[in-house]
Amino acid sequence: MEAKNQQKAKKKIKILVADREGIFRLGLKRLFSAEDDLRVVAQAESAPQVVAMIKSFRPDLVIVQQEIARDGNRNLIAQILHESPGCKIVVTTSLFSEENGKQVVESGASGLISKEDHPEVFVKNVRKVMEGATILPPKPSASTGEGIISDKDRRPRPVDTLTRRERTIISCLTQGCRNREIAEHLAITEQTVKNHLRSIYDKVGVSDRLELVLYAIHQQLELPPVTP
C-alpha cells in the first residue's frame, strides 16, 4: 500500500499549453519543469491543434488562451470535455472582467487566470484546479481604481528603463540563446553580455535567466525580433 501511495505521489500532472504567443508557451513549460509534479506534454497555437493533441496526449489539464477558446464559432471547451471528460481546463486572459470569468466557468472550464499573474500564482492555481477548485483573478481594489494615481504609479516602471540593446538581449534569451551566441549576434564580447545581464537583473529585480524570461512574458514586454 505504501509503495502504491509513493507511486501516486510521484505521478506528474500532464499539461497542454495552448497560446498564440510562443514566448508564453515556453515560459510556462520552463516554469512547470521546475516542479516535481507538473509537466507540459504538448503545446498548441490553434483550436484544431488543441483537439488533435487532446486525442494524442490525453492531458490532465489544458491551459488555453481565451482567444483560442473563442476561435471562430467552435465551442472549444465543450470539444475538449467531449474528447476527455476528466480533463480540467483553465483559460488565460489579458483582460479580466467578472462577466468574462462567469462565462468561462459556465462553459465548463475550472476558471480564469490573468496572464500577468506572478509565476507562483500559476503553479498554485494549477494545483488548486487539479484538486477540484474553481479559480478567478481577484477583483481590483478601490485603491487601484480608475482615476486614482499614487506616487508609486508616477514612478517609471523598471521595464521602461531598459535600453534597446538590453531588450535585444532579453529577446535572444527567450529564443534560448547562450551568452556566446548573443555576443556573436550583437558583435560584442561574452563579458559585455554578462555585464548587460547584471544590469538587466538589477533593473527588473530578478536573479537569473529563467526569471528574466518569465518577467518578459508576464510584463508582455515588447522585444525586437532576433534575426539570424
N, C-alpha and C positions, 0 to 999 in steps of 0.2 A: 504493500500500500504506500509506504514512504517513497519507494522508487518511482511509483506512478505519479505521486504528487510533485516530486522533483522534476520529472519529465514535463509535466503540465506547466510548472513554473517557468521552465526554460523555453517553452513554445513562444515563438515570436508572432506578433500581430502583423499580418500581411497587409500592406497598404498600397493602394493605387493612387497616384497623384495625377490629376488632370488639370492642366493650366496652359494657357496660350503663351505664357512667358517662360522660356527655357531657364532663365536665371532663378525664377521662383521654384520650379520643379527641382533644380539642382540644389537649391538651398534647403528645401525640405528633406531631400534624400540625405544630404550630409548631416542635417540636424538629427534625423531619426537614426542614422547609422551609429551615432554615439550612444544610443540607448540599447540596453541588453534585450529589451522585449519588443522593439519596433523595427520593422524592415520594409523598405519600399521595394516591391517586387515588380512594378510596372509603372510606366509614365505614358500619358496621352495628352494630345493637344486639340482634340475634337470629340464631339459626341459619338460618332461612329467608332472611333478608336476605343473609347471607353467601353462600349458594348462588346466589342470584339475581345478586349483584354479581360473583361469580366468572365467571359466564357473560357479563356485560356488560363488565367492565373487564379481565379477564384479567391480574390482578396477578402479579408475580413472587414476592411474599411476602405471607402472611397472618399478622397478629399478632392472636391471638384469646384472649379471656378464658376461663379454664378453665371457668367456669360456663356459658358459651355453648357451648363444645366438648362439654359433658356434658348439654346441654339435652335433657330428655326421654329417649327411647330412641334418638335419632338418633346415628349414628356420623359426626359432622360432619367429622372429619379424613379419613375414608375417602371421604366425598362430595366434599370439596374435591379430593382427589387423583384421583378418578374424572373429575371435570369438567376438571381441569387437571393432568395428571400431572407436569409440570415445576415446579409451584408449590411453594415452600418454606413451611413452617408453623412458627410459634413460638407457644407457649402462655404466657400471662401468669398469674401466680398471686400471691395474698397469703399463702398458707400452703404453704411448700415442705417436702417430705419426699423421701427417697431413693426410696421406693416410688412416690410421685407422679411423680417425674421418669422413672423406669423405665417406667411405664405410658404416659406421654406419648410417649416415644421409640419404644416398641414399637408404638404405634398408627400410626406413620408420620410424626410431627412431627419437626422438627430440634432440638427442645429446649424448655426451660422457662426463663422469665425472671421473676425476682421483681419485682413492681410497685413495690417500694421501692428498686430499684437506682437508682444515680445516672444522670442523663440520658446521660452519656458512655458508660456501660456499655451502654445500649440501642443507641446508634449503633454502637459497636464490635461488639456481638454480632450485629446485623443484617448487618453486612458479613461477619462470620465465617460466618454461616449461608449467605449467598449464595456463599461460597467453598467450601461443602461440609462445614463443621464442624458438630458436634453440641455444643450448649451446655446447661449446667445450672448453677444457682446454686451457689456454693462451700459446702462443709459448714461449719456453725458451729464455731468453735474452742473448745477446752476452757475458755479464759479467759472466754468469754462464755456458758458453760453455765448451766443452770438452777441456782438456788440460790447463785450467786456474784454478789455485788453489789459493784462497785468504787465508789470515791469519785466517779468521773465519772457513774455511774448514779444516784447520790443527788442530784446537782445537778438543778434544774429544767431541762427542755428549753427551748430558745428558743421553741418553738411554744406552750409553756404560759404564756409571759409576755405573749402577745398579748391586748389588750383586745377586748371585743365590737365596738367601733367599728372597730378595726383589722381584725378578721376580716370585718366587713361590707365594708370597702374591698377586701379581697382577693377576697371573693365577687363584687363588682362587676367587678373586673379579669378574673376568669375568664369573665365574660359579655361581655368585650370593651369595657367602658365606658371612655370617656375621662375625664380629670380633671374637665372641665366637667360631664359627666353624673353623675359621682359626687357632685360638690358640690351639684348640684340635688337629687339623691336624698336626701342627708343634710342639706340646708338649711344648708350651710356654704360658705365661700369656697374657690376653687381653691387659694389659697395654703395654707389649712389642710389640704387634701387632700395637697398636696406635702409639708407638714411631717409628716403621718401616714406617708406613704410612706417618707420618710427614716428615721423611727423604726422602721418595719417592716423595712426593708432592714438596718439596724444590728442589730436583734434576731436575725434569722434568718440573716444572713450572705450576702445576695445583693446584686447590684449594679443590677438593672433589673427591669422589669415581667415580662418573659418568664421570667427565673429565678425570680421570686416565684411565678408561676403554676405552674411545674414543681415548685417546692418544695411548694406546697399539694397537688399531685397525689401526689407521692411520699411525703409525710407523711400522706396520706389525712386531710387537715385537715377537721375538722367546721366548716362555714361556714353562717352564717344565710342563708336564702333572700333573693333580691333581688326585691322586689315592685315592679311598675310604679308 
